């Protein structure tokens, strides 16, 4: 066995510094993770100046998978959820601008 030190600058990671390093993890290229992932607290994807795209190729398994937080001081939350379906369903949003009608805002 041998220990190889690359010709590079940086911080040596040990078992004592690993939690600190993982708290500040930045991936600058491609990352592939196999197995389950749990993320807690705030997660930022992309850059406000140069927006990114998020592509999901899996089912979202939660009754309320999307929550959007307002920017006002009261910080209201808008949540999109799904009732437990009795059969396969498809909801298509048309290619038009407008307001989504609900039972609460229908004229």
Residue, then its C-alpha position, 0 to 999 in steps of 0.5 A: x500500500x502507498x499514499x499518493x499526493x497529487x501535484x495539486x493544491x487543496x486541503x487534505x481530507x481526513x475523517x475529522x474534516x469530512x463533515x465540514x467538506x461535505x457541508x460545502x460540497x460543490x460539483x462543477x461538472x457531472x455527478x452521478x449518484x447511485x442509490x437513494x439521496x436525502x436532502x434536508x433544508x434548502x437546496x438551490x439548483x442553478x443560477x439566477x443569472x444563468x438559469x438551468x433546466x431540471x429534468x426529472x425522469x422518474x415518478x415523484x412519490x409524494x402527495x404534495x411534491x411541489x411547494x413554492x415559497x413567497x418572497x413577502x415577509x409573511x412568506x406564504x407557501x403555494x403547494x401543488x398536491x395530488x389526491x390518491x387516484x382511483x385510476x391512471x389520470x393525465x392532466x394536460x396544461x394547454x399551450x396558452x396563457x391564463x389562469x387555472x380555474x379551481x372550485x374556489x375561483x370559478x365564475 
